[in-house]
């Protein structure tokens, strides 16, 4: 009997240490893979990411994954967070305070790290003055039936919003949303404003779907107090079924350099079109972008990589994209074969070598590069893209890596922080923690 008990204890001990050894080997294997896997073969780590989708979704709902300990829960804790290659940073979306709305939010503007404005369905406009801890509803009561998907704010008092649908209206407030003034309206049957952006404090553009065969583009030179349609003769003829997408207020980019770019889709074709105009031009021109176009496919967001263009010679074949576009097919369950493209001059576009794994509705240049490898500045993350199924980062606009299953509609950056808005009135902030940080 005693020998039998001893044998059972020995077996239990052997099993216990075998399991501990297996756990250690698994952890080492995962760490080795994460540190050495090539970007083009990142799909393997996507399997792990898929397995923890529920945890990542919970993180976007203000439930932070427990990463304070890597003891007996080593494997569990490792898999409940997404770590960037090299094991140096963890990316998490943290839900901010209750916005008081369950509307789908499509427009987002952070004037700094504290003042946030967002807008969406059912005439909803919300504002925060403390970084998203507390929110106030401030939408125009007389336009509650409209979808506001475009917004630009200068500070806590001054902002412009634009509607997606008919009538197409642009409104402005100068007192934090207490009152809104109608500054532009278009009653045409096809009127539909897709985006509204500003180059600086006074000069802005808004664009909508084609009317009478020309893309609608209106311009303001007085900080949004008034808007005038651009001469249609300076705008190229629209292709059949060509249109923009009002998913994130970012299918239009107005750069401080004077460039303006508009991404479209809608037409059944292997390529989308980009409208562009430099500061020295009055007429718009078009160029092709190799994202697939269709009724629900095209370019949904476009931006510039805010870095010294003289540094564009350091690629994996030596290039750092100057402009980046993302998109795909927004239909739920649809497979998007092309989701990201880049350009060095705005005129010639190529598909990203490694693309986001699904439809992406927004892309921005980060306010501050995020290190991915110590001492290798060229590998710093500079771009962030998101869509309903996930979030991705890129150092150059050419190679993208999925970093979170948390998905959103729109993005905006303050001075140092990055914010996102999405379904059910949700607004979140990007949290990046280094593995060397003290838990």
C-alpha positions in Angstrom: 0.0 0.0 0.0 2.8 2.4 1.0 4.7 1.6 -2.2 1.5 2.2 -4.2 1.0 5.6 -2.6 4.6 6.5 -3.3 4.2 5.4 -6.9 1.1 7.5 -7.3 2.9 10.5 -5.8 5.8 10.0 -8.1 3.5 9.8 -11.1 1.6 13.0 -10.1 4.9 14.8 -9.5 6.2 13.6 -12.9 3.0 14.8 -14.6 3.2 18.1 -12.9 6.7 18.9 -13.9 6.1 17.5 -17.4 3.3 20.0 -17.8 5.4 22.8 -16.4 8.1 21.9 -18.9 5.7 21.8 -21.7 4.3 25.2 -20.8 7.8 26.6 -20.7 8.6 25.2 -24.1 5.4 26.6 -25.5 6.1 30.0 -24.2 9.7 30.0 -25.6 8.3 28.8 -28.9 5.8 31.5 -29.1 8.3 34.2 -28.1 10.8 32.9 -30.7 8.1 32.9 -33.4 7.0 36.4 -32.5 10.5 37.7 -32.5 11.7 36.1 -35.7 8.7 35.7 -38.0 8.9 37.6 -41.2 6.1 40.2 -41.9 5.0 38.4 -45.0 4.4 35.3 -42.9 2.7 37.0 -40.0 -0.5 34.9 -40.8 0.8 32.3 -38.3 0.5 34.7 -35.4 -2.9 35.7 -36.7 -4.1 32.2 -35.6 -3.2 33.1 -32.0 -4.8 36.5 -32.5 -8.0 34.8 -33.7 -8.0 32.6 -30.6 -8.1 35.6 -28.4 -10.5 37.7 -30.3 -13.0 37.7 -27.4 -10.3 39.1 -25.1 -9.3 41.8 -27.5 -13.0 42.8 -28.0 -13.3 42.9 -24.2 -10.3 45.3 -24.1 -12.1 47.7 -26.4 -15.0 47.7 -23.9 -12.8 49.0 -21.1 -11.7 45.6 -19.9 -7.9 45.5 -19.9 -6.2 42.2 -20.4 -4.3 41.1 -17.3 -0.7 41.4 -18.1 0.7 42.1 -14.7 2.1 38.6 -14.2 3.7 35.9 -16.3 3.8 33.3 -13.6 1.7 30.1 -13.6 -0.7 31.8 -16.1 2.2 32.4 -18.5 0.6 31.1 -21.6 -2.7 32.6 -20.9 -1.3 36.0 -20.2 0.9 35.9 -23.2 -2.0 35.2 -25.5 -4.4 37.8 -24.1 -2.2 40.6 -25.4 -0.9 41.4 -28.9 2.9 42.1 -28.8 4.7 43.7 -31.6 7.7 41.9 -33.2 10.8 42.0 -30.9 8.5 41.8 -27.9 8.8 45.5 -27.1 5.3 47.0 -27.1 1.8 45.9 -26.4 -1.1 47.5 -28.3 -4.5 47.8 -26.6 -7.6 49.9 -27.2 -9.0 51.3 -24.0 -12.6 52.4 -23.9 -13.1 56.0 -22.7 -16.1 57.3 -20.8 -19.7 56.8 -21.7 -20.6 59.2 -24.6 -24.3 59.0 -23.7 -25.1 57.7 -27.1 -25.5 54.3 -28.8 -25.3 55.8 -32.3 -22.7 54.6 -34.8 -20.0 57.3 -34.7 -18.3 58.0 -38.0 -16.6 61.4 -37.5 -13.9 62.1 -34.9 -11.7 65.1 -34.3 -9.2 65.6 -31.5 -8.0 69.2 -31.3 -5.5 68.1 -28.7 -5.2 65.4 -26.1 -8.2 66.7 -24.1 -10.8 68.2 -26.5 -12.6 65.5 -28.6 -15.6 65.9 -30.9 -17.5 63.0 -32.5 -20.6 62.7 -34.7 -22.8 60.0 -36.2 -26.2 58.7 -36.9 -29.5 60.4 -35.8 -28.0 63.9 -35.6 -25.7 62.9 -32.8 -22.7 65.2 -31.9 -20.8 64.7 -28.7 -17.9 66.6 -27.1 -15.4 65.9 -24.3 -13.1 68.5 -22.7 -11.2 66.1 -20.5 -9.7 63.5 -22.8 -12.9 61.4 -23.0 -13.7 60.9 -19.3 -16.9 62.9 -19.6 -19.1 63.8 -22.6 -21.8 66.2 -23.5 -24.4 65.9 -26.3 -24.4 69.0 -28.4 -26.0 68.1 -31.7 -28.3 70.5 -33.6 -31.8 69.7 -32.5 -33.4 70.8 -35.9 -31.3 68.2 -37.8 -31.8 65.1 -35.7 -32.8 63.0 -38.7 -29.5 63.5 -40.5 -26.4 61.4 -40.4 -23.4 63.5 -39.5 -20.3 61.7 -40.7 -17.8 64.5 -41.1 -16.5 66.9 -38.5 -13.6 69.3 -38.0 -13.0 71.2 -34.8 -10.6 73.9 -33.9 -11.0 73.9 -30.2 -13.7 73.3 -27.5 -16.0 76.0 -28.9 -15.6 76.0 -32.7 -16.5 73.1 -35.1 -18.0 72.3 -38.4 -20.1 69.2 -39.2 -21.4 67.9 -42.5 -24.2 65.4 -43.3 -24.1 62.3 -45.5 -27.4 62.3 -47.4 -30.0 64.7 -48.8 -30.1 67.5 -48.0 -26.4 67.9 -47.8 -25.6 70.5 -45.2 -22.6 72.0 -43.4 -23.2 73.5 -40.0 -20.9 75.5 -37.8 -20.9 76.3 -34.0 -18.9 78.9 -32.2 -20.2 78.1 -28.7 -19.5 74.5 -28.1 -22.6 73.2 -29.8 -25.2 75.3 -28.0 -26.1 76.8 -31.4 -25.4 75.7 -34.9 -25.6 77.9 -38.0 -26.3 76.6 -41.5 -23.3 77.6 -43.7 -23.9 75.4 -46.8 -26.7 73.4 -48.2 -27.3 71.4 -51.4 -30.7 69.9 -52.2 -29.8 68.0 -55.3 -31.1 64.4 -55.3 -27.5 63.0 -55.5 -26.2 65.3 -52.7 -24.1 63.4 -50.2 -21.1 64.8 -48.4 -18.4 62.2 -47.8 -15.7 64.2 -46.0 -14.8 67.6 -44.7 -11.2 68.6 -43.9 -9.0 71.7 -43.4 -5.5 72.5 -44.6 -5.0 75.0 -41.7 -7.2 77.2 -39.6 -9.1 78.9 -42.4 -8.8 76.9 -45.7 -10.9 73.8 -46.0 -12.5 71.5 -48.5 -15.5 69.1 -48.5 -16.4 66.6 -51.2 -19.5 64.7 -52.1 -20.8 62.3 -54.7 -21.0 63.4 -58.3 -23.8 65.8 -59.4 -24.4 66.1 -63.1 -21.4 64.0 -63.8 -18.8 65.9 -61.7 -17.7 65.2 -58.1 -19.0 67.8 -55.8 -16.2 69.8 -54.2 -16.8 72.9 -52.1 -14.2 75.2 -50.5 -14.0 77.6 -47.6 -11.4 80.3 -47.1 -12.8 81.8 -43.9 -12.7 79.0 -41.3 -15.9 77.3 -42.4 -18.1 80.4 -42.2 -19.0 80.1 -45.9 -18.5 77.5 -48.6 -18.4 77.9 -52.4 -18.6 75.1 -55.0 -15.4 74.7 -57.1 -15.9 75.4 -60.8 -17.1 72.0 -62.2 -15.0 72.6 -65.3 -11.8 72.2 -63.2 -13.0 68.8 -62.0 -12.6 65.7 -64.3 -15.7 63.9 -65.5 -16.8 61.2 -63.1 -16.8 57.5 -64.2 -20.1 55.6 -64.3 -21.2 54.8 -60.7 -18.1 56.5 -59.2 -18.7 57.8 -55.7 -17.0 58.4 -52.4 -17.4 56.6 -49.1 -18.5 58.5 -45.9 -17.2 55.8 -43.5 -14.6 57.9 -41.5 -14.4 61.4 -42.8 -11.0 60.6 -44.3 -11.5 59.8 -48.0 -10.3 63.4 -48.3 -6.8 64.6 -47.2 -5.8 68.2 -47.1 -2.1 68.5 -46.5 -0.2 71.4 -45.1 2.0 71.2 -48.1 -1.0 72.3 -50.2 -1.8 68.9 -51.7 -5.4 67.7 -51.6 -6.3 64.1 -52.4 -9.7 62.5 -52.7 -10.2 58.7 -52.9 -13.2 57.1 -54.6 -14.7 53.8 -55.5 -18.1 52.6 -56.7 -17.2 51.8 -60.3 -16.8 48.1 -61.1 -13.1 48.1 -61.9 -9.7 46.7 -60.9 -8.5 50.1 -59.9 -9.9 53.1 -58.0 -9.4 56.7 -58.9 -7.7 59.4 -56.8 -8.4 63.1 -57.5 -5.6 65.4 -56.6 -4.6 69.0 -56.7 -1.4 70.7 -55.6 -1.1 74.2 -54.1 0.0 75.5 -57.4 -2.9 74.2 -59.4 -6.5 75.3 -59.8 -7.6 72.2 -61.9 -7.9 68.7 -60.5 -6.4 65.7 -62.1 -7.0 62.0 -61.6 -4.7 59.0 -61.2 -5.3 55.3 -60.7 -4.9 53.4 -57.4 -4.7 49.6 -57.5 -7.4 49.0 -54.9 -10.3 47.1 -56.4 -13.4 49.3 -57.0 -17.0 48.3 -56.9 -20.4 49.3 -55.4 -19.1 48.5 -51.9 -15.4 48.6 -52.7 -12.8 51.4 -53.0 -10.7 53.9 -51.1 -12.1 54.7 -47.8 -9.3 56.7 -46.3 -6.2 58.5 -47.5 -3.3 60.3 -45.7 0.3 61.4 -45.9 3.2 60.0 -44.0 4.3 62.9 -41.9 8.0 62.6 -42.1 10.9 64.3 -43.9 10.5 63.3 -47.5 14.3 63.3 -47.8 14.2 60.1 -45.8 12.3 58.2 -48.4 15.3 56.1 -49.5 15.4 53.5 -46.8 13.1 50.7 -47.9 13.2 47.2 -47.8 13.8 48.1 -51.3 14.3 51.5 -50.1 11.2 53.5 -49.9 9.1 55.2 -47.3 5.7 56.0 -48.7 4.6 59.6 -48.8 0.9 58.9 -49.3 -1.1 55.9 -48.1 -4.7 54.8 -48.9 -6.7 52.0 -47.3 -10.1 50.5 -48.1 -11.5 47.2 -49.4 -15.1 45.9 -49.3 -17.3 47.2 -46.5 -19.9 44.5 -46.8 -19.9 42.2 -43.7 -18.3 38.9 -44.4 -16.9 40.0 -47.8 -13.3 39.1 -48.6 -11.2 42.2 -49.4 -8.3 41.2 -51.7 -6.8 44.7 -51.8 -6.8 46.9 -48.6 -3.7 49.2 -48.8 -1.7 51.1 -51.3 1.1 53.7 -51.2 2.6 56.4 -53.4 5.8 58.5 -53.3 4.4 61.4 -55.3 0.6 61.1 -55.2 0.6 60.2 -58.9 1.9 56.6 -59.1 0.4 54.1 -56.7 1.4 50.5 -55.8 -0.2 47.9 -53.6 1.3 47.5 -50.2 3.6 44.4 -50.1 1.9 43.1 -46.9 -1.6 44.4 -46.5 -4.1 44.6 -43.6 -6.1 41.3 -43.4 -9.5 42.9 -44.0 -11.5 46.0 -44.9 -10.0 49.2 -43.3 -12.0 52.4 -43.1 -9.4 54.8 -41.7 -5.7 55.5 -41.7 -3.7 58.2 -40.0 -0.1 59.2 -39.5 0.9 58.8 -35.8 1.7 62.0 -33.9 4.9 60.4 -32.7 6.7 57.3 -34.1 6.5 54.2 -31.9 9.7 52.2 -31.6 9.7 48.6 -32.6 13.4 47.8 -32.3 15.9 49.6 -30.1 18.3 51.7 -32.1 16.5 51.2 -35.4 14.7 54.4 -36.1 13.8 53.3 -39.6 11.6 50.5 -38.2 9.5 52.9 -36.0 5.7 52.6 -36.5 4.5 55.7 -38.2 1.0 54.7 -39.5 -2.1 53.3 -38.0 -5.1 51.8 -39.8 -8.4 50.4 -38.5 -11.7 48.9 -39.6 -14.5 46.9 -38.1 -12.3 43.7 -37.8 -9.0 45.0 -36.5 -6.2 47.5 -36.3 -2.8 47.5 -38.1 0.5 49.4 -38.0 3.2 50.2 -40.5 6.6 51.8 -40.5 6.6 52.7 -44.1 3.1 52.2 -45.6 4.4 49.3 -47.6 4.4 46.5 -45.0 1.5 46.3 -42.6 1.1 44.2 -39.4 -2.1 43.4 -37.6 -1.7 44.4 -33.9 -5.2 44.2 -32.5 -8.6 42.7 -33.2 -10.2 45.8 -31.8 -11.9 47.5 -34.7 -13.4 51.0 -35.3 -14.7 53.3 -38.0 -12.6 56.5 -37.6 -9.4 57.7 -36.2 -8.0 61.0 -35.0 -4.8 62.0 -33.2 -4.2 64.7 -30.6 -0.8 66.0 -29.7 0.4 62.7 -28.3 -2.6 60.4 -28.2 -4.6 58.5 -30.8 -8.3 58.1 -30.5 -10.9 55.9 -32.4 -14.7 55.9 -32.6 -17.1 53.2 -33.7 -20.3 51.3 -33.2 -22.6 51.9 -30.2 -21.3 55.3 -29.3 -17.9 53.9 -28.5 -14.7 56.1 -28.3 -11.4 54.6 -27.3 -7.8 55.6 -26.9 -4.7 53.6 -28.1 -2.6 52.3 -25.3 0.9 51.1 -26.0 2.9 49.6 -23.2 6.5 48.5 -23.4 7.5 45.2 -22.0 10.1 47.0 -20.0 7.4 49.2 -18.3 6.7 48.4 -14.7 3.2 46.8 -14.4 
